[in-house]
Amino acid sequence: MTQVAAQPTPLERFNGHAFRVLLDCLARPGKIGQLPSPPFSGAPSVSNSKEPNLAAVAACMSLLDQTVSFVQAVDADWMAADHPLTRWITLRTNARAVAPALADFALFHDPSCLALIGELKAGTLLEPEHSCTLFVCVPGIAVDADVTLRLTGPGIKDVAGVGLPGLTQPELVALAQRRPFPLGIDIFVIDQHARCLGLPRTTQIELVMN
């Protein structure tokens, strides 16, 4: 009897596509990837005045399952485990909502939350891979003008420049601060147009002061 493989669901197609984009962005820092359209809508609001960046939420969710944990923040404050959006993500991924210092993944819904980055785990010298992976939502990512970050390191030929318009200097400083390698946090920056920038912990980040 011939067996026919089941067609992937929209969520499975999204997860596969998003994973390839995220992996490529992390392998080639400075390259701007384009995430696919999220396969869902209707996620709960982040706060009374803020709707979530669905591309960032979906991209983060594509890496979550019952074996990992996550945490969220908005307006420079950690979101509670019983927040509607946290419960919505937990229901769909089975990932555990935990304290920031224990989280395998973190989702910052706006750049002000970068003030909290020091509370996330950065691995240990014996187990540097046991660090958090961070998703940060930003207004926009620019590659042709207004360069604010200069990137060097593995995966970059010479130097790469990228701009993050709308971020304040303290937010840029918090993003650029690197723990001594091999410690550190891998970061995905995602803007309102679903563009994605990968900043692995191996990347050296220098601020460009205009």
PyMOL commands that place a pseudoatom at each C-alpha (Angstrom):
pseudoatom trace, name=CA, resn=MET, resi=1, chain=A, elem=C, hetatm=0, pos=[0.000, 0.000, 0.000]
pseudoatom trace, name=CA, resn=THR, resi=2, chain=A, elem=C, hetatm=0, pos=[1.368, 3.400, -0.986]
pseudoatom trace, name=CA, resn=GLN, resi=3, chain=A, elem=C, hetatm=0, pos=[1.659, 5.888, 1.835]
pseudoatom trace, name=CA, resn=VAL, resi=4, chain=A, elem=C, hetatm=0, pos=[1.277, 9.575, 1.073]
pseudoatom trace, name=CA, resn=ALA, resi=5, chain=A, elem=C, hetatm=0, pos=[2.966, 12.025, 3.399]
pseudoatom trace, name=CA, resn=ALA, resi=6, chain=A, elem=C, hetatm=0, pos=[0.622, 14.503, 5.011]
pseudoatom trace, name=CA, resn=GLN, resi=7, chain=A, elem=C, hetatm=0, pos=[0.915, 18.072, 3.782]
pseudoatom trace, name=CA, resn=PRO, resi=8, chain=A, elem=C, hetatm=0, pos=[2.509, 20.412, 6.335]
pseudoatom trace, name=CA, resn=THR, resi=9, chain=A, elem=C, hetatm=0, pos=[0.163, 22.743, 8.176]
pseudoatom trace, name=CA, resn=PRO, resi=10, chain=A, elem=C, hetatm=0, pos=[0.516, 26.543, 7.800]
pseudoatom trace, name=CA, resn=LEU, resi=11, chain=A, elem=C, hetatm=0, pos=[2.177, 26.639, 11.220]
pseudoatom trace, name=CA, resn=GLU, resi=12, chain=A, elem=C, hetatm=0, pos=[4.656, 23.911, 10.257]
pseudoatom trace, name=CA, resn=ARG, resi=13, chain=A, elem=C, hetatm=0, pos=[5.496, 25.737, 7.025]
pseudoatom trace, name=CA, resn=PHE, resi=14, chain=A, elem=C, hetatm=0, pos=[5.998, 28.985, 8.936]
pseudoatom trace, name=CA, resn=ASN, resi=15, chain=A, elem=C, hetatm=0, pos=[8.205, 27.336, 11.562]
pseudoatom trace, name=CA, resn=GLY, resi=16, chain=A, elem=C, hetatm=0, pos=[10.415, 25.746, 8.912]
pseudoatom trace, name=CA, resn=HIS, resi=17, chain=A, elem=C, hetatm=0, pos=[10.771, 28.980, 6.936]
pseudoatom trace, name=CA, resn=ALA, resi=18, chain=A, elem=C, hetatm=0, pos=[11.313, 31.110, 10.059]
pseudoatom trace, name=CA, resn=PHE, resi=19, chain=A, elem=C, hetatm=0, pos=[13.963, 28.718, 11.383]
pseudoatom trace, name=CA, resn=ARG, resi=20, chain=A, elem=C, hetatm=0, pos=[15.950, 28.994, 8.142]
pseudoatom trace, name=CA, resn=VAL, resi=21, chain=A, elem=C, hetatm=0, pos=[15.758, 32.811, 8.232]
pseudoatom trace, name=CA, resn=LEU, resi=22, chain=A, elem=C, hetatm=0, pos=[16.817, 32.954, 11.894]
pseudoatom trace, name=CA, resn=LEU, resi=23, chain=A, elem=C, hetatm=0, pos=[19.685, 30.528, 11.340]
pseudoatom trace, name=CA, resn=ASP, resi=24, chain=A, elem=C, hetatm=0, pos=[20.939, 32.446, 8.297]
pseudoatom trace, name=CA, resn=CYS, resi=25, chain=A, elem=C, hetatm=0, pos=[20.783, 35.786, 10.158]
pseudoatom trace, name=CA, resn=LEU, resi=26, chain=A, elem=C, hetatm=0, pos=[22.731, 34.347, 13.085]
pseudoatom trace, name=CA, resn=ALA, resi=27, chain=A, elem=C, hetatm=0, pos=[25.342, 32.803, 10.797]
pseudoatom trace, name=CA, resn=ARG, resi=28, chain=A, elem=C, hetatm=0, pos=[25.806, 36.042, 8.824]
pseudoatom trace, name=CA, resn=PRO, resi=29, chain=A, elem=C, hetatm=0, pos=[25.525, 38.979, 11.234]
pseudoatom trace, name=CA, resn=GLY, resi=30, chain=A, elem=C, hetatm=0, pos=[24.657, 42.206, 9.460]
pseudoatom trace, name=CA, resn=LYS, resi=31, chain=A, elem=C, hetatm=0, pos=[22.528, 40.473, 6.823]
pseudoatom trace, name=CA, resn=ILE, resi=32, chain=A, elem=C, hetatm=0, pos=[18.878, 41.479, 7.086]
pseudoatom trace, name=CA, resn=GLY, resi=33, chain=A, elem=C, hetatm=0, pos=[16.472, 38.563, 6.718]
pseudoatom trace, name=CA, resn=GLN, resi=34, chain=A, elem=C, hetatm=0, pos=[12.767, 38.704, 5.935]
pseudoatom trace, name=CA, resn=LEU, resi=35, chain=A, elem=C, hetatm=0, pos=[10.505, 36.606, 8.136]
pseudoatom trace, name=CA, resn=PRO, resi=36, chain=A, elem=C, hetatm=0, pos=[7.364, 35.065, 6.616]
pseudoatom trace, name=CA, resn=SER, resi=37, chain=A, elem=C, hetatm=0, pos=[3.898, 36.274, 7.533]
pseudoatom trace, name=CA, resn=PRO, resi=38, chain=A, elem=C, hetatm=0, pos=[2.712, 34.784, 10.850]
pseudoatom trace, name=CA, resn=PRO, resi=39, chain=A, elem=C, hetatm=0, pos=[0.204, 31.941, 10.454]
pseudoatom trace, name=CA, resn=PHE, resi=40, chain=A, elem=C, hetatm=0, pos=[-2.111, 33.393, 13.104]
pseudoatom trace, name=CA, resn=SER, resi=41, chain=A, elem=C, hetatm=0, pos=[-3.716, 36.605, 14.302]
pseudoatom trace, name=CA, resn=GLY, resi=42, chain=A, elem=C, hetatm=0, pos=[-5.648, 37.696, 17.345]
pseudoatom trace, name=CA, resn=ALA, resi=43, chain=A, elem=C, hetatm=0, pos=[-2.855, 37.403, 19.904]
pseudoatom trace, name=CA, resn=PRO, resi=44, chain=A, elem=C, hetatm=0, pos=[-3.628, 39.269, 23.146]
pseudoatom trace, name=CA, resn=SER, resi=45, chain=A, elem=C, hetatm=0, pos=[-2.353, 42.812, 23.573]
pseudoatom trace, name=CA, resn=VAL, resi=46, chain=A, elem=C, hetatm=0, pos=[0.976, 43.366, 25.265]
pseudoatom trace, name=CA, resn=SER, resi=47, chain=A, elem=C, hetatm=0, pos=[-0.449, 46.268, 27.272]
pseudoatom trace, name=CA, resn=ASN, resi=48, chain=A, elem=C, hetatm=0, pos=[-3.417, 48.620, 27.165]
pseudoatom trace, name=CA, resn=SER, resi=49, chain=A, elem=C, hetatm=0, pos=[-1.732, 50.741, 24.510]
pseudoatom trace, name=CA, resn=LYS, resi=50, chain=A, elem=C, hetatm=0, pos=[0.484, 48.255, 22.671]
pseudoatom trace, name=CA, resn=GLU, resi=51, chain=A, elem=C, hetatm=0, pos=[-0.215, 45.413, 20.277]
pseudoatom trace, name=CA, resn=PRO, resi=52, chain=A, elem=C, hetatm=0, pos=[2.424, 42.704, 19.845]
pseudoatom trace, name=CA, resn=ASN, resi=53, chain=A, elem=C, hetatm=0, pos=[4.758, 42.481, 16.869]
pseudoatom trace, name=CA, resn=LEU, resi=54, chain=A, elem=C, hetatm=0, pos=[3.259, 39.245, 15.536]
pseudoatom trace, name=CA, resn=ALA, resi=55, chain=A, elem=C, hetatm=0, pos=[6.299, 38.450, 13.405]
pseudoatom trace, name=CA, resn=ALA, resi=56, chain=A, elem=C, hetatm=0, pos=[8.534, 38.572, 16.499]
pseudoatom trace, name=CA, resn=VAL, resi=57, chain=A, elem=C, hetatm=0, pos=[6.053, 36.602, 18.599]
pseudoatom trace, name=CA, resn=ALA, resi=58, chain=A, elem=C, hetatm=0, pos=[5.711, 33.911, 15.917]
pseudoatom trace, name=CA, resn=ALA, resi=59, chain=A, elem=C, hetatm=0, pos=[9.471, 33.724, 15.331]
pseudoatom trace, name=CA, resn=CYS, resi=60, chain=A, elem=C, hetatm=0, pos=[10.111, 33.269, 19.038]
pseudoatom trace, name=CA, resn=MET, resi=61, chain=A, elem=C, hetatm=0, pos=[7.340, 30.692, 19.295]
pseudoatom trace, name=CA, resn=SER, resi=62, chain=A, elem=C, hetatm=0, pos=[8.883, 28.719, 16.431]
pseudoatom trace, name=CA, resn=LEU, resi=63, chain=A, elem=C, hetatm=0, pos=[11.749, 27.813, 18.800]
pseudoatom trace, name=CA, resn=LEU, resi=64, chain=A, elem=C, hetatm=0, pos=[9.602, 27.008, 21.832]
pseudoatom trace, name=CA, resn=ASP, resi=65, chain=A, elem=C, hetatm=0, pos=[8.386, 23.604, 22.977]
pseudoatom trace, name=CA, resn=GLN, resi=66, chain=A, elem=C, hetatm=0, pos=[7.808, 21.682, 26.192]
pseudoatom trace, name=CA, resn=THR, resi=67, chain=A, elem=C, hetatm=0, pos=[11.545, 21.280, 26.846]
pseudoatom trace, name=CA, resn=VAL, resi=68, chain=A, elem=C, hetatm=0, pos=[12.371, 25.002, 27.121]
pseudoatom trace, name=CA, resn=SER, resi=69, chain=A, elem=C, hetatm=0, pos=[11.313, 28.089, 29.068]
pseudoatom trace, name=CA, resn=PHE, resi=70, chain=A, elem=C, hetatm=0, pos=[10.684, 31.744, 28.240]
pseudoatom trace, name=CA, resn=VAL, resi=71, chain=A, elem=C, hetatm=0, pos=[10.037, 35.170, 29.679]
pseudoatom trace, name=CA, resn=GLN, resi=72, chain=A, elem=C, hetatm=0, pos=[8.638, 38.425, 28.271]
pseudoatom trace, name=CA, resn=ALA, resi=73, chain=A, elem=C, hetatm=0, pos=[9.042, 42.114, 29.033]
pseudoatom trace, name=CA, resn=VAL, resi=74, chain=A, elem=C, hetatm=0, pos=[7.365, 45.355, 28.008]
pseudoatom trace, name=CA, resn=ASP, resi=75, chain=A, elem=C, hetatm=0, pos=[8.012, 48.987, 28.934]
pseudoatom trace, name=CA, resn=ALA, resi=76, chain=A, elem=C, hetatm=0, pos=[11.205, 47.989, 30.784]
pseudoatom trace, name=CA, resn=ASP, resi=77, chain=A, elem=C, hetatm=0, pos=[9.316, 45.635, 33.117]
pseudoatom trace, name=CA, resn=TRP, resi=78, chain=A, elem=C, hetatm=0, pos=[8.937, 41.871, 33.250]
pseudoatom trace, name=CA, resn=MET, resi=79, chain=A, elem=C, hetatm=0, pos=[5.524, 40.475, 32.335]
pseudoatom trace, name=CA, resn=ALA, resi=80, chain=A, elem=C, hetatm=0, pos=[3.768, 38.155, 34.781]
pseudoatom trace, name=CA, resn=ALA, resi=81, chain=A, elem=C, hetatm=0, pos=[3.324, 34.455, 34.129]
pseudoatom trace, name=CA, resn=ASP, resi=82, chain=A, elem=C, hetatm=0, pos=[-0.446, 34.969, 34.177]
pseudoatom trace, name=CA, resn=HIS, resi=83, chain=A, elem=C, hetatm=0, pos=[-0.395, 37.769, 31.586]
pseudoatom trace, name=CA, resn=PRO, resi=84, chain=A, elem=C, hetatm=0, pos=[-2.881, 36.904, 28.789]
pseudoatom trace, name=CA, resn=LEU, resi=85, chain=A, elem=C, hetatm=0, pos=[-0.160, 36.877, 26.124]
pseudoatom trace, name=CA, resn=THR, resi=86, chain=A, elem=C, hetatm=0, pos=[2.090, 34.666, 28.246]
pseudoatom trace, name=CA, resn=ARG, resi=87, chain=A, elem=C, hetatm=0, pos=[-0.756, 32.197, 28.774]
pseudoatom trace, name=CA, resn=TRP, resi=88, chain=A, elem=C, hetatm=0, pos=[-1.580, 32.351, 25.035]
pseudoatom trace, name=CA, resn=ILE, resi=89, chain=A, elem=C, hetatm=0, pos=[2.006, 31.455, 24.109]
pseudoatom trace, name=CA, resn=THR, resi=90, chain=A, elem=C, hetatm=0, pos=[2.215, 28.724, 26.757]
pseudoatom trace, name=CA, resn=LEU, resi=91, chain=A, elem=C, hetatm=0, pos=[-0.996, 27.112, 25.513]
pseudoatom trace, name=CA, resn=ARG, resi=92, chain=A, elem=C, hetatm=0, pos=[0.320, 26.929, 21.946]
pseudoatom trace, name=CA, resn=THR, resi=93, chain=A, elem=C, hetatm=0, pos=[3.907, 25.856, 22.623]
pseudoatom trace, name=CA, resn=ASN, resi=94, chain=A, elem=C, hetatm=0, pos=[3.851, 24.070, 26.022]
pseudoatom trace, name=CA, resn=ALA, resi=95, chain=A, elem=C, hetatm=0, pos=[6.939, 26.107, 26.957]
pseudoatom trace, name=CA, resn=ARG, resi=96, chain=A, elem=C, hetatm=0, pos=[7.241, 27.134, 30.605]
pseudoatom trace, name=CA, resn=ALA, resi=97, chain=A, elem=C, hetatm=0, pos=[7.069, 30.751, 31.763]
pseudoatom trace, name=CA, resn=VAL, resi=98, chain=A, elem=C, hetatm=0, pos=[9.850, 31.236, 34.321]
pseudoatom trace, name=CA, resn=ALA, resi=99, chain=A, elem=C, hetatm=0, pos=[11.905, 33.885, 36.108]
pseudoatom trace, name=CA, resn=PRO, resi=100, chain=A, elem=C, hetatm=0, pos=[14.272, 35.914, 33.869]
pseudoatom trace, name=CA, resn=ALA, resi=101, chain=A, elem=C, hetatm=0, pos=[17.449, 34.355, 35.273]
pseudoatom trace, name=CA, resn=LEU, resi=102, chain=A, elem=C, hetatm=0, pos=[16.187, 30.880, 34.299]
pseudoatom trace, name=CA, resn=ALA, resi=103, chain=A, elem=C, hetatm=0, pos=[14.707, 31.566, 30.863]
pseudoatom trace, name=CA, resn=ASP, resi=104, chain=A, elem=C, hetatm=0, pos=[16.036, 29.853, 27.730]
pseudoatom trace, name=CA, resn=PHE, resi=105, chain=A, elem=C, hetatm=0, pos=[14.311, 32.449, 25.542]
pseudoatom trace, name=CA, resn=ALA, resi=106, chain=A, elem=C, hetatm=0, pos=[13.223, 36.039, 26.139]
pseudoatom trace, name=CA, resn=LEU, resi=107, chain=A, elem=C, hetatm=0, pos=[10.965, 38.341, 24.139]
pseudoatom trace, name=CA, resn=PHE, resi=108, chain=A, elem=C, hetatm=0, pos=[11.379, 42.088, 24.615]
pseudoatom trace, name=CA, resn=HIS, resi=109, chain=A, elem=C, hetatm=0, pos=[8.351, 43.864, 23.136]
pseudoatom trace, name=CA, resn=ASP, resi=110, chain=A, elem=C, hetatm=0, pos=[10.091, 47.242, 22.881]
pseudoatom trace, name=CA, resn=PRO, resi=111, chain=A, elem=C, hetatm=0, pos=[13.670, 48.583, 23.038]
pseudoatom trace, name=CA, resn=SER, resi=112, chain=A, elem=C, hetatm=0, pos=[13.261, 50.045, 26.535]
pseudoatom trace, name=CA, resn=CYS, resi=113, chain=A, elem=C, hetatm=0, pos=[13.391, 46.477, 27.842]
pseudoatom trace, name=CA, resn=LEU, resi=114, chain=A, elem=C, hetatm=0, pos=[17.085, 46.305, 26.883]
pseudoatom trace, name=CA, resn=ALA, resi=115, chain=A, elem=C, hetatm=0, pos=[17.700, 47.823, 30.321]
pseudoatom trace, name=CA, resn=LEU, resi=116, chain=A, elem=C, hetatm=0, pos=[16.828, 44.351, 31.663]
pseudoatom trace, name=CA, resn=ILE, resi=117, chain=A, elem=C, hetatm=0, pos=[19.270, 42.377, 29.517]
pseudoatom trace, name=CA, resn=GLY, resi=118, chain=A, elem=C, hetatm=0, pos=[21.733, 41.928, 32.384]
pseudoatom trace, name=CA, resn=GLU, resi=119, chain=A, elem=C, hetatm=0, pos=[19.168, 39.816, 34.253]
pseudoatom trace, name=CA, resn=LEU, resi=120, chain=A, elem=C, hetatm=0, pos=[19.146, 37.100, 31.574]
pseudoatom trace, name=CA, resn=LYS, resi=121, chain=A, elem=C, hetatm=0, pos=[21.429, 34.083, 31.857]
pseudoatom trace, name=CA, resn=ALA, resi=122, chain=A, elem=C, hetatm=0, pos=[24.627, 34.254, 29.810]
pseudoatom trace, name=CA, resn=GLY, resi=123, chain=A, elem=C, hetatm=0, pos=[25.905, 30.703, 30.292]
pseudoatom trace, name=CA, resn=THR, resi=124, chain=A, elem=C, hetatm=0, pos=[28.961, 29.573, 32.232]
pseudoatom trace, name=CA, resn=LEU, resi=125, chain=A, elem=C, hetatm=0, pos=[32.557, 28.866, 31.236]
pseudoatom trace, name=CA, resn=LEU, resi=126, chain=A, elem=C, hetatm=0, pos=[31.824, 25.140, 31.494]
pseudoatom trace, name=CA, resn=GLU, resi=127, chain=A, elem=C, hetatm=0, pos=[28.454, 25.369, 29.706]
pseudoatom trace, name=CA, resn=PRO, resi=128, chain=A, elem=C, hetatm=0, pos=[28.384, 28.573, 27.627]
pseudoatom trace, name=CA, resn=GLU, resi=129, chain=A, elem=C, hetatm=0, pos=[25.603, 27.148, 25.477]
pseudoatom trace, name=CA, resn=HIS, resi=130, chain=A, elem=C, hetatm=0, pos=[23.252, 27.303, 28.469]
pseudoatom trace, name=CA, resn=SER, resi=131, chain=A, elem=C, hetatm=0, pos=[22.474, 30.948, 27.773]
pseudoatom trace, name=CA, resn=CYS, resi=132, chain=A, elem=C, hetatm=0, pos=[19.342, 32.837, 26.835]
pseudoatom trace, name=CA, resn=THR, resi=133, chain=A, elem=C, hetatm=0, pos=[18.327, 33.627, 23.268]
pseudoatom trace, name=CA, resn=LEU, resi=134, chain=A, elem=C, hetatm=0, pos=[16.731, 37.067, 23.078]
pseudoatom trace, name=CA, resn=PHE, resi=135, chain=A, elem=C, hetatm=0, pos=[14.200, 38.513, 20.628]
pseudoatom trace, name=CA, resn=VAL, resi=136, chain=A, elem=C, hetatm=0, pos=[13.955, 42.326, 20.624]
pseudoatom trace, name=CA, resn=CYS, resi=137, chain=A, elem=C, hetatm=0, pos=[11.199, 44.283, 18.856]
pseudoatom trace, name=CA, resn=VAL, resi=138, chain=A, elem=C, hetatm=0, pos=[12.320, 47.596, 17.330]
pseudoatom trace, name=CA, resn=PRO, resi=139, chain=A, elem=C, hetatm=0, pos=[10.617, 50.216, 15.123]
pseudoatom trace, name=CA, resn=GLY, resi=140, chain=A, elem=C, hetatm=0, pos=[12.869, 49.650, 12.109]
pseudoatom trace, name=CA, resn=ILE, resi=141, chain=A, elem=C, hetatm=0, pos=[16.138, 48.272, 10.747]
pseudoatom trace, name=CA, resn=ALA, resi=142, chain=A, elem=C, hetatm=0, pos=[18.128, 50.308, 8.202]
pseudoatom trace, name=CA, resn=VAL, resi=143, chain=A, elem=C, hetatm=0, pos=[20.982, 49.010, 6.041]
pseudoatom trace, name=CA, resn=ASP, resi=144, chain=A, elem=C, hetatm=0, pos=[21.607, 51.835, 3.575]
pseudoatom trace, name=CA, resn=ALA, resi=145, chain=A, elem=C, hetatm=0, pos=[21.728, 54.883, 5.839]
pseudoatom trace, name=CA, resn=ASP, resi=146, chain=A, elem=C, hetatm=0, pos=[21.850, 56.035, 9.443]
pseudoatom trace, name=CA, resn=VAL, resi=147, chain=A, elem=C, hetatm=0, pos=[24.306, 53.344, 10.535]
pseudoatom trace, name=CA, resn=THR, resi=148, chain=A, elem=C, hetatm=0, pos=[24.347, 53.119, 14.327]
pseudoatom trace, name=CA, resn=LEU, resi=149, chain=A, elem=C, hetatm=0, pos=[26.111, 49.769, 14.830]
pseudoatom trace, name=CA, resn=ARG, resi=150, chain=A, elem=C, hetatm=0, pos=[29.377, 48.526, 13.328]
pseudoatom trace, name=CA, resn=LEU, resi=151, chain=A, elem=C, hetatm=0, pos=[29.710, 44.734, 13.453]
pseudoatom trace, name=CA, resn=THR, resi=152, chain=A, elem=C, hetatm=0, pos=[32.828, 42.574, 13.237]
pseudoatom trace, name=CA, resn=GLY, resi=153, chain=A, elem=C, hetatm=0, pos=[33.548, 38.920, 13.949]
pseudoatom trace, name=CA, resn=PRO, resi=154, chain=A, elem=C, hetatm=0, pos=[32.818, 35.444, 12.569]
pseudoatom trace, name=CA, resn=GLY, resi=155, chain=A, elem=C, hetatm=0, pos=[30.501, 35.398, 9.565]
pseudoatom trace, name=CA, resn=ILE, resi=156, chain=A, elem=C, hetatm=0, pos=[31.327, 39.004, 8.612]
pseudoatom trace, name=CA, resn=LYS, resi=157, chain=A, elem=C, hetatm=0, pos=[33.723, 39.988, 5.841]
pseudoatom trace, name=CA, resn=ASP, resi=158, chain=A, elem=C, hetatm=0, pos=[35.703, 42.929, 7.206]
pseudoatom trace, name=CA, resn=VAL, resi=159, chain=A, elem=C, hetatm=0, pos=[32.898, 44.986, 8.776]
pseudoatom trace, name=CA, resn=ALA, resi=160, chain=A, elem=C, hetatm=0, pos=[29.101, 45.312, 8.526]
pseudoatom trace, name=CA, resn=GLY, resi=161, chain=A, elem=C, hetatm=0, pos=[27.057, 48.397, 9.306]
pseudoatom trace, name=CA, resn=VAL, resi=162, chain=A, elem=C, hetatm=0, pos=[23.422, 48.486, 10.339]
pseudoatom trace, name=CA, resn=GLY, resi=163, chain=A, elem=C, hetatm=0, pos=[21.082, 51.147, 11.644]
pseudoatom trace, name=CA, resn=LEU, resi=164, chain=A, elem=C, hetatm=0, pos=[18.425, 50.913, 14.325]
pseudoatom trace, name=CA, resn=PRO, resi=165, chain=A, elem=C, hetatm=0, pos=[16.532, 54.210, 14.004]
pseudoatom trace, name=CA, resn=GLY, resi=166, chain=A, elem=C, hetatm=0, pos=[14.379, 55.156, 16.960]
pseudoatom trace, name=CA, resn=LEU, resi=167, chain=A, elem=C, hetatm=0, pos=[16.576, 53.609, 19.647]
pseudoatom trace, name=CA, resn=THR, resi=168, chain=A, elem=C, hetatm=0, pos=[18.018, 55.874, 22.307]
pseudoatom trace, name=CA, resn=GLN, resi=169, chain=A, elem=C, hetatm=0, pos=[21.700, 55.911, 23.114]
pseudoatom trace, name=CA, resn=PRO, resi=170, chain=A, elem=C, hetatm=0, pos=[21.203, 53.996, 26.420]
pseudoatom trace, name=CA, resn=GLU, resi=171, chain=A, elem=C, hetatm=0, pos=[19.257, 51.329, 24.528]
pseudoatom trace, name=CA, resn=LEU, resi=172, chain=A, elem=C, hetatm=0, pos=[21.991, 51.018, 21.906]
pseudoatom trace, name=CA, resn=VAL, resi=173, chain=A, elem=C, hetatm=0, pos=[24.646, 50.809, 24.626]
pseudoatom trace, name=CA, resn=ALA, resi=174, chain=A, elem=C, hetatm=0, pos=[22.717, 48.029, 26.370]
pseudoatom trace, name=CA, resn=LEU, resi=175, chain=A, elem=C, hetatm=0, pos=[22.414, 46.136, 23.085]
pseudoatom trace, name=CA, resn=ALA, resi=176, chain=A, elem=C, hetatm=0, pos=[26.108, 46.543, 22.292]
pseudoatom trace, name=CA, resn=GLN, resi=177, chain=A, elem=C, hetatm=0, pos=[27.454, 45.431, 25.659]
pseudoatom trace, name=CA, resn=ARG, resi=178, chain=A, elem=C, hetatm=0, pos=[29.069, 42.026, 25.241]
pseudoatom trace, name=CA, resn=ARG, resi=179, chain=A, elem=C, hetatm=0, pos=[29.987, 39.503, 27.922]
pseudoatom trace, name=CA, resn=PRO, resi=180, chain=A, elem=C, hetatm=0, pos=[33.517, 38.048, 27.546]
pseudoatom trace, name=CA, resn=PHE, resi=181, chain=A, elem=C, hetatm=0, pos=[33.262, 35.207, 25.010]
pseudoatom trace, name=CA, resn=PRO, resi=182, chain=A, elem=C, hetatm=0, pos=[32.279, 32.360, 25.253]
pseudoatom trace, name=CA, resn=LEU, resi=183, chain=A, elem=C, hetatm=0, pos=[29.670, 33.840, 27.591]
pseudoatom trace, name=CA, resn=GLY, resi=184, chain=A, elem=C, hetatm=0, pos=[26.898, 35.958, 26.154]
pseudoatom trace, name=CA, resn=ILE, resi=185, chain=A, elem=C, hetatm=0, pos=[23.414, 36.101, 24.688]
pseudoatom trace, name=CA, resn=ASP, resi=186, chain=A, elem=C, hetatm=0, pos=[22.405, 35.475, 21.079]
pseudoatom trace, name=CA, resn=ILE, resi=187, chain=A, elem=C, hetatm=0, pos=[20.043, 38.241, 19.945]
pseudoatom trace, name=CA, resn=PHE, resi=188, chain=A, elem=C, hetatm=0, pos=[17.480, 38.559, 17.164]
pseudoatom trace, name=CA, resn=VAL, resi=189, chain=A, elem=C, hetatm=0, pos=[16.314, 42.093, 16.408]
pseudoatom trace, name=CA, resn=ILE, resi=190, chain=A, elem=C, hetatm=0, pos=[12.964, 42.199, 14.569]
pseudoatom trace, name=CA, resn=ASP, resi=191, chain=A, elem=C, hetatm=0, pos=[11.263, 45.324, 13.273]
pseudoatom trace, name=CA, resn=GLN, resi=192, chain=A, elem=C, hetatm=0, pos=[7.688, 46.252, 12.383]
pseudoatom trace, name=CA, resn=HIS, resi=193, chain=A, elem=C, hetatm=0, pos=[8.187, 45.066, 8.795]
pseudoatom trace, name=CA, resn=ALA, resi=194, chain=A, elem=C, hetatm=0, pos=[9.258, 41.555, 9.910]
pseudoatom trace, name=CA, resn=ARG, resi=195, chain=A, elem=C, hetatm=0, pos=[12.893, 42.252, 9.018]
pseudoatom trace, name=CA, resn=CYS, resi=196, chain=A, elem=C, hetatm=0, pos=[15.349, 40.341, 11.174]
pseudoatom trace, name=CA, resn=LEU, resi=197, chain=A, elem=C, hetatm=0, pos=[18.942, 40.991, 12.275]
pseudoatom trace, name=CA, resn=GLY, resi=198, chain=A, elem=C, hetatm=0, pos=[21.006, 38.336, 14.059]
pseudoatom trace, name=CA, resn=LEU, resi=199, chain=A, elem=C, hetatm=0, pos=[23.616, 39.303, 16.657]
pseudoatom trace, name=CA, resn=PRO, resi=200, chain=A, elem=C, hetatm=0, pos=[25.312, 36.149, 17.981]
pseudoatom trace, name=CA, resn=ARG, resi=201, chain=A, elem=C, hetatm=0, pos=[27.463, 36.358, 21.089]
pseudoatom trace, name=CA, resn=THR, resi=202, chain=A, elem=C, hetatm=0, pos=[30.559, 36.032, 18.875]
pseudoatom trace, name=CA, resn=THR, resi=203, chain=A, elem=C, hetatm=0, pos=[29.851, 39.389, 17.202]
pseudoatom trace, name=CA, resn=GLN, resi=204, chain=A, elem=C, hetatm=0, pos=[31.678, 42.492, 18.363]
pseudoatom trace, name=CA, resn=ILE, resi=205, chain=A, elem=C, hetatm=0, pos=[29.413, 45.554, 18.316]
pseudoatom trace, name=CA, resn=GLU, resi=206, chain=A, elem=C, hetatm=0, pos=[30.716, 49.107, 18.140]
pseudoatom trace, name=CA, resn=LEU, resi=207, chain=A, elem=C, hetatm=0, pos=[28.423, 52.121, 18.436]
pseudoatom trace, name=CA, resn=VAL, resi=208, chain=A, elem=C, hetatm=0, pos=[28.632, 54.692, 15.668]
pseudoatom trace, name=CA, resn=MET, resi=209, chain=A, elem=C, hetatm=0, pos=[28.051, 58.104, 17.192]
pseudoatom trace, name=CA, resn=ASN, resi=210, chain=A, elem=C, hetatm=0, pos=[26.538, 60.410, 14.561]
for i in range(1, 210): cmd.bond("trace and resi %d" % i, "trace and resi %d" % (i + 1))
show_as sticks, trace
zoom trace
